[in-house]
Structures are given as C-alpha cells and as structure tokens.
C-alpha cells in the first residue's frame, strides 16, 4: 500500500508568496479609501478612450501647474541652481476655499501637517504669463474611468461649466472617487 504524500513546503510556499504580494498591493488604496480625507479639486478634463479599458476622463488638475511663489526657499534655490536633474518628490499643502474647493498653499520637500498630497515635480521652471514662473507636478491621479458612453457627456459638461474631482487622500496618497459638474 502506497502512502499518500502531502504537498511539500516548497510547493505551499510557492502558492503563498503570490497571494502575499498581490494582497500587499491593495494595502495603500484600501487604507486610503477607509481612512482618507475627502477633498474636492478643480479640473480641466479631456475625453480620450482606451481600447482595453473603455472610456475615461483625462484630468488636468488646477494644482498640476502651480506658481513658483508657493515653493519653500530651499526648493526655489535647488531649482534655480539646477541642483537636481530628475523629478523630485514634493508635498503640496491644501486649504479649503469658500466654495469647498481645495487649493494649493505651499510646496515643500517635507511632509506637512494637515491636508496634503504627494507628487513628483519636474526639475525646471515653466515660464507662464506676466513674467511669472510656475512648476509642474504630477500626482498620479490624472485618469478616471467612466461608464462606456458617458465620457463624452462629461466632456460636454466641462465645456458648459466647471468640473471638479473628489479625491480621498491618506498620507499624501490620492485616489479619485468621483468626477462631477458644479453649476
């Protein structure tokens, strides 16, 4: 009579490791949805389509391009002296205005207290109107998938009025929860 062999430890480990890796990828988004602060940001949307994922709205946040006067003195000196040559992780402090829209009030390399979002700042100034300089920051929250056929409708609403995006933010990590028209 042959003895039944139980799966070896190496086999069980090979099953367990992918489960742990995939589960760890969910921690940040789930934590943000559960514990994150909800903020509303103004946007300028575009409506492209993705052949594999369907309709989505490409979000151009007002806080993507900010006036260089919001930079801390240390960051301003680094940009002026060309002391970094790749995207720099920065933290943008947010403050709620009278309309309930969050606006950028400061850009720093250190994590601030209060409401803030983390982003990657391009390593150069952008010359904008009236001899003012600005900086470009990417937050990784520039795409929102919508039901098929509703992307064009959302784009039309953007042309007629203002569109805002609701984002849940936890420890600087942002997760888009909705995009809607504000009348």
Secondary structure, 3 states (H helix, E strand, C coil): CCCCCCCCHHHHHHHHHHHHHHHHHHHHHHHHHHHCEEEEEEEEEECCEECCCEEEEEEEEHHHEEEHHHECHHHHHHHHCCCCCCCEEEEEEEEECCCCCEEEEEEECCCCCCCEEEEEECCCCEECCCCCEEEEEECCCCEEECCCCCHHHHHHHHHHCEEEEEEEEECEEEEEEEEEEEC
